[in-house]
C-alpha cells in the first residue's frame, strides 16, 4: 500500500468516525461552547529522570545512563463529545553517553535503549458517546496486557501509532478495531510504515469469566520479515475463595506470515496465569510458551516487551527454538509506607527459561522492585534485574544485570 493510499484509508476511517457524531438538539444545548471547551482543558507536564546501570558478560565495562524525559502538551475539554490532545516529548542523556543507545555508535558498552530524541509524541482527535468511542491521529495504544500491541511505556521514548481506532459496546459484548498506518518506534529514523489491522471481540459473562477473540495482521514495509498474522482467544476472570481472591488468565494463539513476508510458517503461543490476593499480599504463578521452528520464533514486535520474560530484556526477540517462561511473583502492598511515602509496592519475581524445541535450559532470572508515591504527583522507583545465563555460556544468552533509580513527576 502506498503512502497516499494509507493516508486515504486513515481519512476514510476518520470520516466514518466523525459521521456518527450527531448530537440531538436538546443535548447540544447543554454542551459548552467550543471556546469554553478549549479553555476547560488541562496541561500535560511530565518529568522522568532516570539512572540505569547495565553490566553484561562479554563487555569489558558496564554502561551508565542518566536520562531525562520531558513531556509537554495540552488536552482540551469536551465539546459535543469531541476532545483534542497534542503532546511533545524530549529524551536527553545528561552527563555524557557511556552506554549504547542503539543509535549513538557506542558498541563497546551494553545496550540501554534510550536514545536522544525530540518529537511529536501524540496528536489526536477523539469522540465518545452512545456507547462508541473513536480516536484518530498519533496515539498510544495498549490492548489487553500489551502482549501484542503496547506503548512500551517503560522506555523513555514511547512507541506511538498513527492510527484510527473504534471501540463499541452492546450489552455484554465489546469490540475494538484499530487501523495502523505507521509505528513510531523508539528513537530517530526507526519508524515503520504499515498496513496493519487489530480487532478484538470480548464477551463478558460475569466478573468470573470474560472471553475474547483477537486478530492482529501487520504488514511492515521496512521490516517484511516481521510481517505476520496472529489469531487467538483469551479468557480471564476473578472469583472469591474464602478470604482471598483468585484471578486467572489463559490464552492461545497461532501465527503465520502475512503480506510481504516471503517466509511461510506456523507457530504457536499459549499462556496460563493464576494469582491469589489476600489483604496486602499477592502471589502469582505463570507459564508462557512462545514456539519456534528452528528458523524463527513467535514474534510480537509491537508489544511492550519489557513486561514479559524478565526485566533484563534478554528475550526481546524470541529465539529460533522458542522460549518457555515459568514465573513466580510475590507482591506486598501495605496501606502506608515510611515517612511521607504512600502507596508503597514491593515486588519479587523469579523466571526460569527453556527452549521448547530442544529442551535446552536458557537460564533463570530474579527481578526486584520497590516503588512509592513520595509527594503529590511524584513517585519514586528502585528496580533490579539479574539474569544468569546457561553454562557453558552461549550467545545471545550472556549473564547480565540491570539497576534503575527513577523519579516520575506528573502535573
C-alpha positions as a Markdown table, in Angstrom:
| # | Residue | x | y | z |
|---|---|---|---|---|
| 1 | Unk | 0.0 | 0.0 | 0.0 |
| 2 | Unk | 1.4 | 3.4 | -1.0 |
| 3 | Unk | 1.7 | 6.3 | 1.5 |
| 4 | Unk | -1.1 | 8.1 | -0.5 |
| 5 | Unk | -3.4 | 5.1 | -0.1 |
| 6 | Unk | -2.6 | 4.7 | 3.6 |
| 7 | Unk | -3.5 | 8.4 | 4.1 |
| 8 | Unk | -6.7 | 7.9 | 2.2 |
| 9 | Unk | -7.5 | 4.9 | 4.4 |
| 10 | Unk | -6.9 | 7.0 | 7.6 |
| 11 | Unk | -9.0 | 9.8 | 6.2 |
| 12 | Unk | -11.8 | 7.4 | 5.4 |
| 13 | Unk | -11.7 | 5.9 | 8.9 |
| 14 | Unk | -11.8 | 9.4 | 10.3 |
| 15 | Unk | -14.8 | 10.3 | 8.2 |
| 16 | Unk | -16.6 | 7.2 | 9.3 |
| 17 | Unk | -16.0 | 8.0 | 12.9 |
| 18 | Unk | -17.0 | 11.7 | 12.6 |
| 19 | Unk | -20.1 | 10.8 | 10.6 |
| 20 | Unk | -21.5 | 9.2 | 13.8 |
| 21 | Unk | -21.1 | 12.3 | 15.9 |
| 22 | Unk | -24.7 | 13.8 | 15.5 |
| 23 | Unk | -25.9 | 15.2 | 18.8 |
| 24 | Unk | -29.6 | 15.8 | 19.5 |
| 25 | Unk | -30.6 | 19.5 | 19.7 |
| 26 | Unk | -31.7 | 19.2 | 23.4 |
| 27 | Unk | -28.4 | 17.6 | 24.3 |
| 28 | Unk | -26.4 | 20.1 | 22.3 |
| 29 | Unk | -28.0 | 23.0 | 24.2 |
| 30 | Unk | -26.4 | 21.7 | 27.4 |
| 31 | Unk | -22.9 | 21.5 | 25.8 |
| 32 | Unk | -20.2 | 24.1 | 26.5 |
| 33 | Unk | -19.2 | 26.3 | 23.6 |
| 34 | Unk | -16.1 | 25.5 | 21.7 |
| 35 | Unk | -14.0 | 28.3 | 23.3 |
| 36 | Unk | -15.2 | 27.2 | 26.7 |
| 37 | Unk | -14.2 | 23.6 | 26.0 |
| 38 | Unk | -10.8 | 24.7 | 24.9 |
| 39 | Unk | -10.3 | 26.8 | 28.0 |
| 40 | Unk | -11.5 | 23.9 | 30.2 |
| 41 | Unk | -8.6 | 21.7 | 29.1 |
| 42 | Unk | -5.6 | 20.6 | 31.1 |
| 43 | Unk | -1.9 | 21.0 | 30.7 |
| 44 | Unk | 0.3 | 17.9 | 30.3 |
| 45 | Unk | 3.6 | 18.0 | 32.0 |
| 46 | Unk | 5.8 | 15.1 | 32.9 |
| 47 | Unk | 9.4 | 14.9 | 34.0 |
| 48 | Unk | 11.1 | 11.5 | 34.4 |
| 49 | Unk | 14.8 | 11.5 | 35.4 |
| 50 | Unk | 16.3 | 8.0 | 35.4 |
| 51 | Unk | 19.7 | 6.4 | 36.2 |
| 52 | Unk | 20.3 | 3.0 | 34.6 |
| 53 | Unk | 23.3 | 0.7 | 35.1 |
| 54 | Unk | 23.9 | -2.3 | 32.9 |
| 55 | Unk | 26.6 | -5.0 | 33.3 |
| 56 | Unk | 26.9 | -7.9 | 30.8 |
| 57 | Unk | 29.3 | -10.7 | 30.3 |
| 58 | Unk | 31.4 | -10.1 | 27.2 |
| 59 | Unk | 31.8 | -6.4 | 27.8 |
| 60 | Unk | 34.9 | -5.0 | 29.5 |
| 61 | Unk | 33.0 | -2.2 | 31.1 |
| 62 | Unk | 29.4 | -1.6 | 32.2 |
| 63 | Unk | 27.1 | 1.1 | 30.9 |
| 64 | Unk | 25.8 | 4.1 | 32.8 |
| 65 | Unk | 22.9 | 6.2 | 31.5 |
| 66 | Unk | 21.4 | 9.3 | 33.2 |
| 67 | Unk | 18.5 | 10.4 | 31.0 |
| 68 | Unk | 15.6 | 12.8 | 31.4 |
| 69 | Unk | 12.3 | 12.5 | 29.6 |
| 70 | Unk | 10.2 | 15.6 | 29.4 |
| 71 | Unk | 6.6 | 15.8 | 28.1 |
| 72 | Unk | 4.6 | 18.9 | 27.5 |
| 73 | Unk | 1.2 | 19.2 | 25.9 |
| 74 | Unk | -2.4 | 20.2 | 26.2 |
| 75 | Unk | -5.7 | 18.2 | 26.3 |
| 76 | Unk | -8.9 | 20.2 | 25.6 |
| 77 | Unk | -12.2 | 19.8 | 27.4 |
| 78 | Unk | -15.1 | 18.0 | 25.7 |
| 79 | Unk | -17.3 | 19.7 | 23.1 |
| 80 | Unk | -20.2 | 17.7 | 21.7 |
| 81 | Unk | -18.2 | 14.6 | 22.7 |
| 82 | Unk | -15.1 | 15.8 | 20.9 |
| 83 | Unk | -11.7 | 16.2 | 22.5 |
| 84 | Unk | -8.2 | 17.1 | 21.1 |
| 85 | Unk | -4.8 | 16.4 | 22.5 |
| 86 | Unk | -1.2 | 17.3 | 21.5 |
| 87 | Unk | 2.0 | 16.4 | 23.3 |
| 88 | Unk | 5.7 | 16.9 | 22.6 |
| 89 | Unk | 8.3 | 14.6 | 24.0 |
| 90 | Unk | 12.1 | 15.1 | 24.6 |
| 91 | Unk | 14.5 | 12.4 | 25.8 |
| 92 | Unk | 18.0 | 13.6 | 26.6 |
| 93 | Unk | 21.2 | 12.0 | 28.0 |
| 94 | Unk | 22.8 | 14.1 | 30.7 |
| 95 | Unk | 26.5 | 14.0 | 31.6 |
| 96 | Unk | 27.7 | 12.1 | 28.6 |
| 97 | Unk | 26.7 | 8.8 | 26.9 |
| 98 | Unk | 28.6 | 5.9 | 28.4 |
| 99 | Unk | 26.1 | 3.4 | 27.0 |
| 100 | Unk | 24.9 | 2.0 | 23.7 |
| 101 | Unk | 21.6 | 3.6 | 22.9 |
| 102 | Unk | 21.3 | 1.5 | 19.7 |
| 103 | Unk | 21.8 | 4.7 | 17.7 |
| 104 | Unk | 24.9 | 6.5 | 19.2 |
| 105 | Unk | 27.5 | 4.1 | 17.9 |
| 106 | Unk | 28.8 | 3.2 | 21.4 |
| 107 | Unk | 29.0 | -0.5 | 20.7 |
| 108 | Unk | 31.7 | -1.0 | 23.4 |
| 109 | Unk | 29.0 | -0.7 | 26.0 |
| 110 | Unk | 25.9 | -2.8 | 26.8 |
| 111 | Unk | 22.7 | -1.5 | 25.4 |
| 112 | Unk | 20.4 | 0.9 | 27.2 |
| 113 | Unk | 17.8 | 1.7 | 24.6 |
| 114 | Unk | 17.1 | 5.3 | 25.5 |
| 115 | Unk | 18.4 | 7.4 | 22.5 |
| 116 | Unk | 18.1 | 11.2 | 22.4 |
| 117 | Unk | 15.0 | 12.3 | 20.5 |
| 118 | Unk | 12.6 | 15.2 | 20.3 |
| 119 | Unk | 9.3 | 14.5 | 18.6 |
| 120 | Unk | 5.6 | 14.9 | 18.5 |
| 121 | Unk | 4.5 | 12.1 | 20.7 |
| 122 | Unk | 0.7 | 12.4 | 20.4 |
| 123 | Unk | -1.6 | 14.5 | 18.3 |
| 124 | Unk | -5.1 | 13.0 | 18.3 |
| 125 | Unk | -8.8 | 13.8 | 18.0 |
| 126 | Unk | -11.3 | 11.7 | 19.9 |
| 127 | Unk | -15.0 | 11.4 | 20.2 |
| 128 | Unk | -17.2 | 9.4 | 22.6 |
| 129 | Unk | -20.9 | 8.9 | 23.0 |
| 130 | Unk | -23.8 | 6.4 | 22.6 |
| 131 | Unk | -21.5 | 3.5 | 23.6 |
| 132 | Unk | -19.0 | 4.3 | 20.9 |
| 133 | Unk | -15.5 | 5.8 | 21.1 |
| 134 | Unk | -13.3 | 6.9 | 18.2 |
| 135 | Unk | -9.7 | 8.2 | 18.1 |
| 136 | Unk | -7.9 | 9.4 | 15.0 |
| 137 | Unk | -4.2 | 10.6 | 14.8 |
| 138 | Unk | -1.0 | 9.9 | 16.6 |
| 139 | Unk | -1.9 | 8.0 | 19.8 |
| 140 | Unk | -0.8 | 5.5 | 22.4 |
| 141 | Unk | -2.5 | 2.1 | 22.1 |
| 142 | Unk | -2.4 | -0.5 | 24.8 |
| 143 | Unk | -4.6 | -3.6 | 24.2 |
| 144 | Unk | -5.2 | -6.2 | 26.9 |
| 145 | Unk | -1.9 | -7.0 | 28.7 |
| 146 | Unk | 0.1 | -5.3 | 25.8 |
| 147 | Unk | 1.4 | -8.7 | 24.7 |
| 148 | Unk | 0.6 | -7.8 | 21.0 |
| 149 | Unk | 0.2 | -4.0 | 21.0 |
| 150 | Unk | 1.6 | -1.6 | 23.6 |
| 151 | Unk | 3.2 | 1.8 | 24.1 |
| 152 | Unk | 6.4 | 0.5 | 25.6 |
| 153 | Unk | 6.0 | 3.0 | 28.4 |
| 154 | Unk | 9.0 | 1.6 | 30.4 |
| 155 | Unk | 11.5 | 3.0 | 27.9 |
| 156 | Unk | 12.0 | 6.8 | 28.0 |
| 157 | Unk | 10.7 | 7.2 | 24.4 |
| 158 | Unk | 7.2 | 5.9 | 23.9 |
| 159 | Unk | 6.0 | 3.8 | 21.0 |
| 160 | Unk | 3.0 | 5.5 | 19.5 |
| 161 | Unk | 0.9 | 4.9 | 16.4 |
| 162 | Unk | -0.6 | 6.9 | 13.5 |
| 163 | Unk | -3.9 | 5.1 | 13.6 |
| 164 | Unk | -7.7 | 5.2 | 13.6 |
| 165 | Unk | -9.4 | 3.4 | 16.5 |
| 166 | Unk | -13.0 | 2.5 | 17.1 |
| 167 | Unk | -14.5 | 1.0 | 20.3 |
| 168 | Unk | -18.1 | -0.1 | 20.8 |
| 169 | Unk | -20.1 | -2.0 | 23.4 |
| 170 | Unk | -23.6 | -3.6 | 23.3 |
| 171 | Unk | -24.6 | -5.3 | 26.5 |
| 172 | Unk | -22.0 | -8.0 | 27.4 |
| 173 | Unk | -20.2 | -7.5 | 24.0 |
| 174 | Unk | -17.3 | -5.1 | 23.5 |
| 175 | Unk | -15.5 | -4.7 | 20.2 |
| 176 | Unk | -12.3 | -2.8 | 19.2 |
| 177 | Unk | -10.9 | -2.2 | 15.8 |
| 178 | Unk | -7.6 | -0.4 | 15.0 |
| 179 | Unk | -6.2 | 0.5 | 11.6 |
| 180 | Unk | -2.4 | 1.2 | 11.8 |
| 181 | Unk | -0.7 | 3.4 | 9.3 |
| 182 | Unk | 2.6 | 4.0 | 11.0 |
| 183 | Unk | 4.5 | 2.7 | 14.0 |
| 184 | Unk | 6.6 | 5.5 | 15.7 |
| 185 | Unk | 9.2 | 3.3 | 17.3 |
| 186 | Unk | 12.0 | 4.2 | 19.8 |
| 187 | Unk | 14.4 | 6.8 | 18.7 |
| 188 | Unk | 15.0 | 8.6 | 15.3 |
| 189 | Unk | 14.7 | 7.0 | 11.9 |
| 190 | Unk | 13.4 | 3.7 | 13.2 |
| 191 | Unk | 9.7 | 4.1 | 12.3 |
| 192 | Unk | 7.8 | 1.5 | 10.2 |
| 193 | Unk | 5.1 | 2.2 | 7.6 |
| 194 | Unk | 2.4 | -0.4 | 8.0 |
| 195 | Unk | -0.9 | -1.6 | 6.6 |
| 196 | Unk | -2.0 | -3.1 | 9.9 |
| 197 | Unk | -5.2 | -4.2 | 11.5 |
| 198 | Unk | -6.1 | -5.2 | 15.0 |
| 199 | Unk | -9.5 | -6.5 | 16.0 |
| 200 | Unk | -10.9 | -7.9 | 19.3 |
| 201 | Unk | -14.3 | -9.0 | 20.4 |
| 202 | Unk | -15.0 | -9.7 | 24.1 |
| 203 | Unk | -18.0 | -11.3 | 25.7 |
| 204 | Unk | -18.2 | -10.8 | 29.5 |
| 205 | Unk | -20.4 | -13.3 | 31.2 |
| 206 | Unk | -19.6 | -12.1 | 34.7 |
| 207 | Unk | -16.6 | -11.0 | 36.8 |
| 208 | Unk | -15.5 | -14.6 | 36.8 |
| 209 | Unk | -15.4 | -15.0 | 33.0 |
| 210 | Unk | -14.6 | -12.8 | 30.0 |
| 211 | Unk | -13.7 | -14.5 | 26.7 |
| 212 | Unk | -12.0 | -12.6 | 23.9 |
| 213 | Unk | -11.2 | -13.4 | 20.3 |
| 214 | Unk | -8.5 | -11.4 | 18.6 |
| 215 | Unk | -6.8 | -11.0 | 15.2 |
| 216 | Unk | -3.7 | -9.0 | 14.5 |
| 217 | Unk | -2.5 | -8.6 | 10.9 |
| 218 | Unk | 0.6 | -6.4 | 10.4 |
| 219 | Unk | 2.5 | -5.8 | 7.1 |
| 220 | Unk | 5.6 | -3.7 | 7.6 |
| 221 | Unk | 7.3 | -2.0 | 4.6 |
| 222 | Unk | 10.7 | -1.6 | 6.3 |
| 223 | Unk | 10.7 | -5.0 | 8.0 |
| 224 | Unk | 9.0 | -7.6 | 5.8 |
| 225 | Unk | 10.4 | -10.5 | 7.9 |
| 226 | Unk | 8.3 | -9.2 | 10.9 |
| 227 | Unk | 5.0 | -9.1 | 8.9 |
| 228 | Unk | 2.6 | -11.6 | 10.4 |
| 229 | Unk | -1.0 | -12.6 | 11.1 |
| 230 | Unk | -1.9 | -13.8 | 14.5 |
| 231 | Unk | -5.3 | -15.0 | 15.7 |
| 232 | Unk | -6.3 | -16.4 | 19.1 |
| 233 | Unk | -8.5 | -16.5 | 22.1 |
| 234 | Unk | -8.1 | -15.2 | 25.7 |
| 235 | Unk | -10.1 | -15.9 | 28.9 |
| 236 | Unk | -9.8 | -14.0 | 32.1 |
| 237 | Unk | -11.7 | -13.6 | 35.4 |
| 238 | Unk | -11.6 | -13.3 | 39.2 |
| 239 | Unk | -13.6 | -15.0 | 41.9 |
| 240 | Unk | -13.6 | -15.2 | 45.7 |
| 241 | Unk | -12.0 | -18.1 | 47.5 |
| 242 | Unk | -12.7 | -17.7 | 51.2 |
| 243 | Unk | -10.8 | -14.6 | 52.5 |
| 244 | Unk | -8.7 | -14.5 | 49.2 |
| 245 | Unk | -9.5 | -13.5 | 45.6 |
| 246 | Unk | -8.3 | -15.7 | 42.8 |
| 247 | Unk | -7.6 | -14.3 | 39.3 |
| 248 | Unk | -6.7 | -16.2 | 36.2 |
| 249 | Unk | -5.7 | -15.6 | 32.6 |
| 250 | Unk | -5.5 | -18.2 | 29.8 |
| 251 | Unk | -4.6 | -17.5 | 26.2 |
| 252 | Unk | -3.9 | -19.4 | 23.0 |
| 253 | Unk | -2.7 | -18.1 | 19.6 |
| 254 | Unk | -1.4 | -19.2 | 16.2 |
| 255 | Unk | 0.9 | -17.1 | 13.9 |
| 256 | Unk | 1.9 | -17.2 | 10.3 |
| 257 | Unk | 3.4 | -15.0 | 7.6 |
| 258 | Unk | 1.5 | -12.0 | 6.1 |
| 259 | Unk | 1.6 | -9.7 | 3.1 |
| 260 | Unk | 5.2 | -9.0 | 2.1 |
| 261 | Unk | 6.8 | -11.6 | 4.4 |
| 262 | Unk | 8.5 | -14.1 | 2.0 |
| 263 | Unk | 8.5 | -16.9 | 4.6 |
| 264 | Unk | 5.7 | -19.4 | 5.2 |
| 265 | Unk | 5.4 | -20.7 | 8.8 |
| 266 | Unk | 3.0 | -21.5 | 11.6 |
| 267 | Unk | 4.0 | -21.0 | 15.2 |
| 268 | Unk | 2.0 | -21.5 | 18.4 |
| 269 | Unk | 1.6 | -19.4 | 21.6 |
| 270 | Unk | -0.1 | -20.1 | 24.9 |
| 271 | Unk | 0.0 | -18.9 | 28.5 |
| 272 | Unk | -1.6 | -19.5 | 31.8 |
| 273 | Unk | -1.5 | -17.3 | 34.9 |
| 274 | Unk | -3.1 | -17.8 | 38.3 |
| 275 | Unk | -2.9 | -15.2 | 41.1 |
| 276 | Unk | -4.2 | -15.2 | 44.7 |
| 277 | Unk | -4.6 | -11.9 | 46.6 |
| 278 | Unk | -5.0 | -11.9 | 50.4 |
| 279 | Unk | -5.0 | -8.5 | 52.1 |
| 280 | Unk | -1.8 | -6.7 | 51.2 |
| 281 | Unk | -0.2 | -9.8 | 49.6 |
| 282 | Unk | -0.4 | -11.1 | 46.1 |
| 283 | Unk | 1.1 | -14.4 | 44.9 |
| 284 | Unk | 1.1 | -15.2 | 41.2 |
| 285 | Unk | 2.4 | -18.1 | 39.1 |
| 286 | Unk | 2.5 | -18.2 | 35.3 |
| 287 | Unk | 3.8 | -20.2 | 32.3 |
| 288 | Unk | 4.2 | -18.6 | 28.9 |
| 289 | Unk | 5.1 | -20.6 | 25.7 |
| 290 | Unk | 6.3 | -18.9 | 22.5 |
| 291 | Unk | 7.0 | -21.5 | 19.9 |
| 292 | Unk | 9.9 | -21.7 | 17.5 |
| 293 | Unk | 10.7 | -23.9 | 14.4 |
| 294 | Unk | 14.5 | -23.6 | 14.4 |
| 295 | Unk | 14.4 | -20.7 | 12.0 |
| 296 | Unk | 12.2 | -18.2 | 13.7 |
| 297 | Unk | 10.3 | -17.7 | 17.0 |
| 298 | Unk | 6.8 | -16.5 | 17.7 |
| 299 | Unk | 7.1 | -12.7 | 17.4 |
| 300 | Unk | 5.3 | -9.8 | 18.9 |
| 301 | Unk | 7.2 | -6.8 | 17.5 |
| 302 | Unk | 4.6 | -4.2 | 18.6 |
| 303 | Unk | 4.4 | -5.4 | 22.2 |
| 304 | Unk | 5.6 | -3.8 | 25.4 |
| 305 | Unk | 8.3 | -6.5 | 25.6 |
| 306 | Unk | 9.9 | -5.3 | 28.8 |
| 307 | Unk | 6.8 | -6.6 | 30.7 |
| 308 | Unk | 7.5 | -10.2 | 29.6 |
| 309 | Unk | 10.3 | -12.7 | 30.0 |
| 310 | Unk | 12.1 | -10.7 | 32.7 |
| 311 | Unk | 13.2 | -7.1 | 33.1 |
| 312 | Unk | 16.8 | -7.8 | 32.0 |
| 313 | Unk | 15.4 | -7.8 | 28.4 |
| 314 | Unk | 17.2 | -10.9 | 27.3 |
| 315 | Unk | 14.3 | -12.2 | 25.2 |
| 316 | Unk | 13.1 | -9.1 | 23.4 |
| 317 | Unk | 13.5 | -11.3 | 20.2 |
| 318 | Unk | 12.1 | -14.8 | 20.6 |
| 319 | Unk | 14.9 | -17.4 | 20.0 |
| 320 | Unk | 14.5 | -19.5 | 16.9 |
| 321 | Unk | 13.9 | -22.6 | 19.1 |
| 322 | Unk | 11.2 | -20.7 | 21.0 |
| 323 | Unk | 11.1 | -19.9 | 24.8 |
| 324 | Unk | 9.1 | -21.3 | 27.7 |
| 325 | Unk | 9.0 | -19.0 | 30.7 |
| 326 | Unk | 7.9 | -20.3 | 34.1 |
| 327 | Unk | 7.5 | -17.5 | 36.7 |
| 328 | Unk | 6.6 | -16.9 | 40.3 |
| 329 | Unk | 5.9 | -13.4 | 41.6 |
| 330 | Unk | 5.2 | -12.1 | 45.2 |
| 331 | Unk | 4.0 | -8.6 | 45.8 |
| 332 | Unk | 3.5 | -6.7 | 49.0 |
| 333 | Unk | 1.3 | -3.5 | 49.0 |
| 334 | Unk | 0.8 | -2.1 | 52.5 |
| 335 | Unk | -1.7 | 0.7 | 53.1 |
| 336 | Unk | 1.0 | 3.2 | 54.0 |
| 337 | Unk | 4.8 | 3.4 | 54.0 |
| 338 | Unk | 7.6 | 5.0 | 56.0 |
| 339 | Unk | 7.7 | 8.8 | 56.5 |
| 340 | Unk | 5.7 | 10.6 | 53.8 |
| 341 | Unk | 5.7 | 7.7 | 51.3 |
| 342 | Unk | 2.3 | 6.3 | 50.3 |
| 343 | Unk | 1.1 | 3.5 | 48.1 |
| 344 | Unk | 4.3 | 1.5 | 48.5 |
| 345 | Unk | 4.8 | -1.6 | 46.5 |
| 346 | Unk | 7.4 | -4.3 | 46.9 |
| 347 | Unk | 7.7 | -7.0 | 44.1 |
| 348 | Unk | 9.9 | -10.0 | 43.7 |
| 349 | Unk | 9.8 | -12.2 | 40.6 |
| 350 | Unk | 11.6 | -15.4 | 39.6 |
| 351 | Unk | 11.8 | -16.7 | 35.9 |
| 352 | Unk | 13.1 | -20.0 | 34.6 |
| 353 | Unk | 13.6 | -20.3 | 30.8 |
| 354 | Unk | 14.0 | -23.2 | 28.4 |
| 355 | Unk | 13.9 | -23.8 | 24.7 |
| 356 | Unk | 10.7 | -25.9 | 24.0 |
| 357 | Unk | 12.0 | -27.2 | 20.6 |
| 358 | Unk | 15.2 | -28.7 | 22.1 |
| 359 | Unk | 14.5 | -28.8 | 25.8 |
| 360 | Unk | 17.7 | -26.8 | 26.4 |
| 361 | Unk | 17.9 | -24.6 | 29.6 |
| 362 | Unk | 18.1 | -20.9 | 28.8 |
| 363 | Unk | 18.9 | -19.6 | 32.3 |
| 364 | Unk | 17.0 | -18.0 | 35.1 |
| 365 | Unk | 16.4 | -14.5 | 36.4 |
| 366 | Unk | 15.5 | -12.6 | 39.6 |
| 367 | Unk | 13.7 | -9.3 | 39.4 |
| 368 | Unk | 13.1 | -6.9 | 42.4 |
| 369 | Unk | 11.3 | -3.6 | 42.5 |
| 370 | Unk | 10.2 | -1.1 | 45.2 |
| 371 | Unk | 8.1 | 1.9 | 44.4 |
| 372 | Unk | 6.1 | 4.5 | 46.3 |
| 373 | Unk | 4.4 | 7.9 | 45.9 |
| 374 | Unk | 6.7 | 10.5 | 47.6 |
| 375 | Unk | 4.5 | 13.6 | 47.2 |
| 376 | Unk | 1.6 | 14.8 | 45.1 |
| 377 | Unk | 2.3 | 13.9 | 41.5 |
| 378 | Unk | 5.8 | 12.4 | 42.4 |
| 379 | Unk | 6.7 | 8.7 | 42.5 |
| 380 | Unk | 10.0 | 7.0 | 43.1 |
| 381 | Unk | 11.2 | 3.6 | 42.0 |
| 382 | Unk | 14.2 | 1.3 | 42.6 |
| 383 | Unk | 14.4 | -1.7 | 40.3 |
| 384 | Unk | 16.9 | -4.5 | 39.8 |
| 385 | Unk | 17.2 | -7.5 | 37.4 |
| 386 | Unk | 19.8 | -10.3 | 37.5 |
| 387 | Unk | 19.8 | -12.8 | 34.6 |
| 388 | Unk | 22.1 | -15.8 | 34.9 |
| 389 | Unk | 22.6 | -17.5 | 31.5 |
| 390 | Unk | 23.2 | -21.2 | 30.8 |
| 391 | Unk | 26.5 | -22.8 | 31.3 |
| 392 | Unk | 28.6 | -23.1 | 29.2 |
| 393 | Unk | 27.8 | -19.6 | 28.0 |
| 394 | Unk | 26.1 | -19.3 | 24.6 |
| 395 | Unk | 25.2 | -16.2 | 22.6 |
| 396 | Unk | 22.9 | -14.4 | 22.9 |
| 397 | Unk | 22.2 | -15.6 | 26.5 |
| 398 | Unk | 25.1 | -13.8 | 28.3 |
| 399 | Unk | 24.6 | -13.3 | 32.0 |
| 400 | Unk | 23.8 | -9.7 | 32.9 |
| 401 | Unk | 22.3 | -7.3 | 35.5 |
| 402 | Unk | 20.5 | -4.0 | 35.4 |
| 403 | Unk | 19.7 | -1.4 | 38.1 |
| 404 | Unk | 17.3 | 1.5 | 37.8 |
| 405 | Unk | 16.8 | 4.6 | 40.0 |
| 406 | Unk | 13.9 | 6.7 | 38.9 |
| 407 | Unk | 11.6 | 9.7 | 39.8 |
| 408 | Unk | 8.4 | 10.4 | 37.9 |
| 409 | Unk | 6.6 | 13.7 | 38.3 |
| 410 | Unk | 3.2 | 14.3 | 36.6 |
| 411 | Unk | 1.2 | 17.5 | 36.9 |
